[in-house]
Amino acid sequence: MAVQEAHRAAVVTQAGKPLSAARATQELGLKRSEFDLAVLLGHIRTTVDADGSHRRVAREEIDRLRAADRNQETLRERVRTVGTTEGAQLMGVSAVRFGKLARAGYLTPVKFYLNRYRAVVWLYLAEELQEFATREPGLLTGRSPQRMRAVLDAGEDRRARNWRGRRLGLLTRQTEDPWEQAAVTSSALDPVQLAEVVDDPYERAYLNKLRPGLVGRHGESPAAREAMDRLLPADDPDEILWQRVSLALLLDEARDHRPAPRPETSRPLPLPLPETSRGLRAWLRRRKVPRDPAPS
């Protein structure tokens, strides 16, 4: 009897524990890529281990999702991604028109992959494309508006920039820790830009330690890693400036929250705001820079 009671107690205790990502994926009947995207988009609520190493899903969250959608078809549709060809079909436009809308920044990719030729293949949420087609029918046919033509005539391609901005926003919302939020933003700056904004080496080391990485990088060839390294950092002057200012402001909050860790043998020193960050903050509050320079 005592053994049976102990077994039942163990079962109850186990049932109340949060599930690992792998177990939650299995119980919801999703693919791992679908689960990961649903978590990133906020459709599945997760918790984090005490050491911050793994995300888990509470049993109550699994029950909530099952009650709302027994077969998870609605959730699966919300995270369904499509490429250019299928996306154009969903919107009822040609692939050429779809490409123009995407390059001009009207459509924001949610993820990408590299094909066997190491070319970037952008993927979009099917749900968002259908909503865009319903909301902006005038952009689907006829002459492109002046704004779109100006971007395309200048040879711009805003897909990578829009994806980075979206990805940074989604990752930032997954944590309330100011240093972790700053680390997410730092992911979009190359080492030179980062050093200019964060001149304290201990703070840079801490940000690098907390940095989540914009994409998973497991099992990639050196050539694929090189291709992705060219894609991940901000490369547009406006985007770089925006990320630098954002990081400087986030660092203000992080320093107020707690100082970056330093070697125990080091003598504790006050942490004044770095001159670069102070200048950026003052610049942001003092004036607004027009997107296009005034004609001389």
N, C-alpha and C positions, 0 to 999 in steps of 0.2 A: 504493500500500500504506500509506504513511504517513498519507494522508488518511483511509483507511478505519479505521485504528487510532485516529486522533484522534476520528473520529465515534463509534466504539464506546465509547471512553472517555467521551465527552461524554454518551452515552446512559446509561451506567452511573452516572455522577455525577448526572445528572438524576433517574434512578430512585431514587437514595438520598435525595433531598431531601424534606423534609416537604411535604405537599400543602396548598394553600390550602383554606379552608373550602368555597369554591365547587367546587373540583375534587374534594374528598373527598365532598361531597354527591352529585355526579354519578356518581362511581365506585361509591358504595354504593346508588345508585338511590333515594335518599330525596328528599322535598321539603325545601326549606330550613328550613321551620318544624319538621319532624320532626328534622332534623339538629341544629338549635340546641337543641331541648328535650332530645335525647339527650345532647348535650354537657353541658348544665346539670345533668342528673340523674346524670351520671357514667357513662353507658353507653358513651360514646366518649371515649377518653383523648386529650387534646390537649397541645400544647406552645405556648409563647409566644415570639414573636420577641424578639431581644435588646433592642429598644427598647420592648417591651411593646405594640406597636400591633396585632398580629394574632395570632389563634390558628391553629395549623396541626396537621395530623394526620400522624403518621409512617406511612411505607409499611407498616411492620410491624403497625401497628394496623389498617390496612385489610385486610391479609392475615388477621389474627386474626379480625376480624369476618366476613369471607367464609368462612373455614374453619368457624366456629361456626354460621353461618346463611347459606347461599349466596344466597338471595333476600331476606335481611333481613326476612322476614315476622315473625319473633319480635321483632326490634328495633322494627319498625314497630308491632306490637301493644303493646309496652311504653310507647310514647309516644303512643298513640292517646288523644285527648281527646274528651269528649262534654259536651253541655250538660244542662240539667235534664230535658228530655223523654226523650232517649235514656238518660241516666243512670238515671232512674227505671225505665225498661224493663229495663235490665240488672240492677237490684237487685230487680225484681219488686214495686215499690211505686208508689203514686200520685205524681204530680208534686207534690201538696200535701205529702205525707209527706216527699218528697225535700227540698223547700224548707225544711221545719221542721228536718230533720237538718242541712242546710247552714248555716242561719242560727244554729242553736244551737252550731255549732262541731264537730260530729261528722265532717263531711266538709270537707276542705281543698282549695280550688281550686289549680290549678297555673298557670293563666293566665287572661286575660280579653281581651275586646275591646269596643269601643263600637259599638252598632248605629247605624242611620241616625238614630235619635232621640236619640243620645248617651246611651243607657242602657247600664249595665254588664251584659255577658253573661259569666257565670263559666263556666269550663271545668274539667273534672275528668279525672284519669287513669282510663280505663275499667278498667284492671287493679286499681287501688286500690278502686274501687267494688265490683267483684266480690268482692275479698278482704274488704271490710267486711261485705257481705251474708252471706258465709259465716261470718265471725267473730262477728257481732252479730245473729243472727236475731231476738232478742227486741226489738230496737229498730225492726224493720220493720213490725210490726203491733201492734194493741192500744193501750192507753192509754199516752201518752207518760210517761216517768219524770219524777219531780219536778224533777230537775236541768234537763231540757229545758224543762219548763213554766215554770220560774222565769226562764230566759233569755228565752223568747219573751214571757212576760207583761210583762217589763221593757222590751220593745221593742228588745232588742239584736239586732244582726246581726253575727256574728263572721266573715263570709266575707272581708271586706277585711283584717281584722286577721290572720287565719290565713294568707291569701295573702302578706301582707307578711313575716310571720315566716318562712314557708317560703322565699320568694324571697331574703331576706337571708341565710339559712343556706346556700342553694345557691351564691350569689355569693361568700360568704365562703370557702367550701371550694375555690373556684377559684384562690385565691392563698395563698401562705405569707408574704407580705410584711405585717408588722404595720400599716404605714401604710395599705396598700390595704384591709386588713380593717377598720380603723377608718373608712375612707372609705365602705365599704359600709354600715356601721351608721349613719353620719351621714346617709345618704340618707333615713332614716325620720323625721328631725327637721326641723321647719321652721326658718327662719333665726333666730328668736328663741330657740328651745330650743337650737339649736346654739351660739349665742353665749354662752348661760349656762353651757354645759358646757365650751366651748373659748374661753377669753377672750383667747388670743393670736391676733391677726389673721393672722400668718404661718402659724400652724398651720391656721387655718380656710381660708386660701387654698390651702394644700397639700391639705387634705382635699377641697376643691371641685374641684381639678385632677384628683385621682385618682378621684373619685366616678364609678362606672360607670353610674349611672342604673338604676332598677329596671325600666324597660321601654324599648324602642325608641320613638323619637318622630319618625320621619321622615315627612314629607309630611302631617302632621296639620293640620287647620284650627285657627284660634285657639279656636273653641268647643270642639273636642275636647281641645285642650291644657288649657283651663280646667277641663273636666270631670275630666281625669286628675290635674291639680294638687290637686283636692280629695280625690282617692282615695289618693294616694301617701303623704302624711305620716301618722305615727301620730296617732290622735285620741282614743284611750281613755286615761284617766289612768293606769291600771296599765301599759298598753303604753308610754306615754311615759316613765314612770319606769323601766321595764325597759330601754328603749333608751338612756336617759341614763346609767344605771349601766353598761350594757354598753360604751358608748362611752368612759366615763371609765376603765374597766379596760383597754380596748384601747389607749387613749392612753398609759397607763403603760408597756405593753410596747413601743409604737412609739417613745416617747422614749428608752427604754433601748437600743433598736436603733440609732437614729440621730436627730439633731435634724431638725426641719423646715427646709428651705432658707430662707435669708434673703438680702436684697440684699448683694452683696459689699462695698458701701460701709458697711454697718452694722457697728458694733463687736460682735464676738461676746460674747454674754452667756450665763451659765448658764441652764438651762431648769428652774426649779423646778416641781414639780407644781402646776397651778392650784388655787386654793383650792376652787373648785367641785368639781373632780375629787377632791381629797383628802377633802372632806366626803362625797361620794357613796360613795367607797371605804370610808371609816370606817363610814358608815351600813350598808353592805352587810355588812360583817364583824361589826358589833356586834350586829345584831338582825335578825330576820325580821319583816316587816310582814305581818299577817294580811290575806288577800284581802278579807274583809268586816269592817268596823269593829265593835268590840264594842258591845253595846247600852249606852246610858247609864243 
